[in-house]
Amino acid sequence: MASKVGDSGRGRSQAVHRALKRAILDQALSPGAKLPEDSIGERLGVSRTLVREALVRLSEEGLVDLRPNKGATVARPTLEEGRNLFLTRMALERLVVETLSGKLTREQIDVLSAHIAAEEASKQEHATSIRLAGEFHTLLAQMTNNASLIRYVNELVARSSLILALYGRPHSSECAVSEHQEILDDLVAGKTDQAVKLMAHHLDSITTRALLPKEEDRNIKDVLSAYAAAEGLA
C-alpha cells in the first residue's frame, strides 16, 4: 500500500511539473512572472509540497528562479545569457547531427516526418508552433541515445523559449518548418557537412525569428486551468 501511495505522489508531482513546464514553454507564463505555491496548489489540486518539488526541478532545468524569502518566478535570462546559450546549443546540436547522419532508422524517420507534419498543421497557432519547433530538436537528441546529450539539449531548448519570448522578433513558421524538413532530408541522405551547416544557420536565425505576441500578465489560476485538465489534475 505504501508503495502505491508513493507512486501516486510521484505521479502527481510529475504531472505538476509537466503542467507548469508546458505553461512556461507555451509562454502562457511570461519570463519574470511570479509562481506562488498556494495559488498553483489550489489551481492544480495538490499540496504546496508537490508544487515546491516541481518548482525545484524547474529551477534545476533553468526555467524557474528560486530566491530565499522572495518565492519563485519564471526565469528571466539576460541577452548575454541568451547569446551564450545559443552558442552552446550550436556545439551540442552539431554533435547530434554528426551522430545521426546516415544512421536514422525507418521508424525514426517516420517519427520525425510525422512531427514535421504536426508543425506544418499548427503553424498558425503561435504557442503550439514554437513548442513543436523546440520538440523537433529534442526528438533528434533523444535518437542519439546519449543520455548526457539528451539532458543538455532538452534543458537548452526549454530555456531558449524564454530567450525568444524576451528578445526574439517576428518569424515565419513556414520557414522554420521547411528548414526542419531540409535537415531531416540531409540526415537521411548522410550529407553530414550539409546538415551541420544547415543546423548552424537554422539555430543562428532562430533568435531573430521566433516571438509570440506579448500579453498582459494573467492570473496564474486562469493560466493553469487548461494545463491542469491536460494532466488530469483538479
N, C-alpha and C positions, 0 to 999 in steps of 0.2 A: 504493500500500500504506500509506504513512504517513497518508494522508487517512482510510483505512478504520480504521486503528488509533486515530487521533484521534477519529473519530466514535464508535467503540466506547467509548473512555474517557469521552467526553461523555455518552453514553447511560447508562453505569453511574453516573456522577456524578449525573445527573438522577434515576435510579432510587433511589439512596441518599437524595437529598433528598426525594423523594416518600414513601419508606418512613418516614423519620424524621418528616416533617411530618404524615403520616397518624396515626402513633402519638401525636404530641402533640395533634393535633386530636381524636382519639378519647379523649384523656385517659388512654390506657394508660400514658403517661409523664407524671407529675404535675408541676405547677409546682415548681421547685426541684430536681428530680431530676438527678443527675449523668449526664453523657453522655461516658463515657471512650472516646476514639478507638480504643484497642486492642480493647476488648470489642465495640464496634459493628462495626469492621472484620472481626473474627473471625466474628461472627454473620452479617454480610451477605456475607462472602467477597470483600471489597475491601481495597485498601490504605488506610493511615491518611491518605494524601494525599487520596484521594477523600472520605473521611469528613470531613476538615478542610474541604474545599471546600464540602461540603453544610452543615456547621455554620456556616461564614461566611455563606453565603446565608441560612440560617435566622435568623442574628443580624441580618442586614440587614432581614429581614421582621418582626423584633421577637418572634420565638418562642424564641430562644436567647440566653443571656447568655454572652459570652466574656470571661474575665478572665485577664490575664497571670499565668502560673505557677499558676493555680488551675483551669484547664480550663474545660469548657463545662457549663452546666446549663440545663434548661428555664427560660425566663423566669418570673419571679415578680413580676408588676406589683403596685403598691400600689393600695389602694382609690381613692386620689385620681387615680391614672393611669387607673383604670377609669372614673371619672366623666367625666374629660376625653375619654377615648376615645369614650364613647357620645355625648357632645355633638358631637364631630366627625363621628361616623357619622350622626347625625341630619341634620346640614347636608349631607353628601355624598349621603345616600340621598334626601333631598328633591330634590336635583338630578337623581338617577337617575329618580325618579318623574315629575318635570316633563318630562324629556327623552322618556320613553317613553309618556306618557299619550296615548291615542288613536292611537298610531303603531305598535303591535306588529303584526307580520305574522302570517299564519295559521300559518306554521311556528314562529315564536317562541311563539305561544300554545300550540301543541301541545307544544313542548318544556317549557314551564313547567307545563302541565297534567299531563304525564307525571311531572315531578319532584314535584309535589304529591301525585300518586298514590303515588309511592315513599315519600314522607314518611308518608302515611297507613298504608301497609303495614308500616312499620318503627317505628311509634310506641311499641311495647312494648320495642324494643331501644334502650336509653338512649344509648349512644355513637353508634350509627348515626343515631338520631333527631336529636341535636344537630348532628352533622356535616351532615346533609342540610338542616337548617334554615338553617345558615350558607350552604350552597351555593345556596339559593334566592336569597339576596341577591347573591351573586357572579354568578349567572346573569343577574339583572336588570342588574347593572353592565356585564357583557360585551355586552349587547344595545344599549348606548348607543353602542358603537364609539368611545368616548372613552378613549384609552389611559391618560391620567393618572387619570381617574376609576376605571377598571378596576383599576389598580395600587393606588390608595389604599384602595378599598373591599375588595379582596382582603386586603390587609395588616391592615386594621382588623377585618374579620370573623374572620380567623385569630386575632388577638390577643384578640378578645373571648372565645374559648373558654377562654383562661387566666383571664380575669377571672371568668367564670362558674364555673369549677372552684373558685376560691378563695372567692368571695363570694356566689354565687347561692343561691337557695332552691328547694325542690322545685317543679316546674312540671307543667303539663298539656300533653302533646304534642298532644292533640286540639285544644286551644285554639289553639296556635301554628299548626297546620296549617290550621285554619279561617280564621285571620287572613290567611294567605298566599293562600288562595283568594279572600277578600274583596278583598285588594289587587289580585290579578290581574283580578277582575271589574271593579273601578273603572278600572284601566288600559285594559282593553279598551273600556269604555264611554266613555273620555275624561273621566271625572269627576275632574279633576286635584285640585281642592281637597279633595275627599273622600278621594282616595288619599293625598294628603300628610298629612292629619290622621290617617288610619289607620296609615300607616307610622310617624309620630311616636309614636303611642300604643303601637304594636307594639314599637318599639325601647325605649321608656321602661319597658315592663313586662318586657322580656327579663331584665334583671338581677335581678328578683325571682322569676323562674320557673325558669330552667334550672340544673339541678345534677345531676351524676352521683354515685352512691354513692361515698363515699371508700373506697379500698382501701389496704392496707399496701403500702409500696414493694416492687416485684418486681424480680427480676434482669433487667437490661436485655437479656440474650441471650434469655431466655424471652419477654419482651415483644415483641421484634423478629422472632421466628420467623415469625409469620403474615404480617407486612409484607414480610419477605424473600421469601417464597414468592409473594406477590402481584405483586412487581416482578421476578420471575424471577432473583433473586439467590440466593446459597448458602442 
